């Protein structure tokens, strides 16, 4: 069983002579002043929640884009921030971008281009040459900041996600001796879909600047290798997940990401969460016999939120005895509101919620509650513990950590997870009720199955899933990445046994 302490021992044994640098677009802590006191809070989201334990265990520097003026209040004279503020474990160094740079790099190429390209959610990608120029420019700025941070020292750079596809090559062009790994947190498209992108060759070239390239699933690794073979003059060994390109070798490996099970489990047992459960039970009517169904997502068109709302509607049509009893709460803040497709999604969700509530509401009961805002961690934990079922209906998802968070929070070994077959987590959490989110009738039946499942079966399923999440935790993920990265950095790694063969 991997723990933070074991990961730290691994890092001290294997990489103690290297500077460890993590690079992501999003910073792991947001800073603000409250009553004259500087606070640093971890924003919600899978990436930051997943990487912060690694950095706490290993130390080093995390480089990210600055989120606002409050960051300057936390910086020391060298422009660095020691985080977490109350118990510093590593350094944070931030890159300031202009509004125009961020619009082109983040909202433009990354999220109007790459995001829909990589997710099968039937939203057309937008590829604009000015957006791509901004993407290249910002990737180069990140690379320059990394190079400045490491100086002449031996270093390991671990880049995160689709915002930084070109970063590895830019670093490699200057420092060929740096060990570089990258984890791609979203799905990878098949070669035919990738052809939509006018700069597919440059993206592949940039990513092959890595010694190690990680995806969630073996299928994503295979699609990447297929794309390289079709588009670049490279030698690809699909059996071992190895690419020989421009006299450099890149290992391509699957690493299903996870959560810190022990922290989520402990929080779910805490007095603060128990108090919040009591408050919410009264607010939601659970102390009067009502049943809670739960969806937790930021508002993104890949999450299938309208699909699950329609499934709840169909459920109430088929089983009217649950009218007045079932409350389905959809929680999670709006995101990327500067992009038209996200603004339209918010409009569609609100319209669907209003239509269903107008159709079925009785007295003080509404079937759908929509809380489109960020909530405290204790509130999310309490909701996960109170919910009879949690529905995660992603249309396409690299992993879906919300599903694993629900499982980790169920310290009572109760509750039912309804999970999309198109979420990467479905491959591990096979004791959930697996659904096709497009099949409304099947989805409604799954809700009924969840609410009528016997106690023994519910607990058997949940115990099985909790065991999986506990053993395949975030430290397991981080440890496997770092061990593979060290293997990839050895000159003769092509002859070593492949760890995690595809």
Beta strands, then each sheet from edge to edge (+ up, - down):
strand 1: 19-23
strand 2: 30-34
strand 3: 37-41
strand 4: 61-65
strand 5: 80-83
strand 6: 90-95
strand 7: 155-160
strand 8: 179-183
strand 9: 212-215
strand 10: 235-237
strand 11: 242-245
strand 12: 248-254
strand 13: 291-296
strand 14: 326-331
strand 15: 368-371
strand 16: 389-392
strand 17: 416-420
strand 18: 433-435
sheet 1: 5+ 6- 4- 1- 7- 8- 9- 12- 11+ 10-
sheet 2: 2+ 3-
sheet 3: 15+ 14+ 13+ 16+ 17+ 18+
end
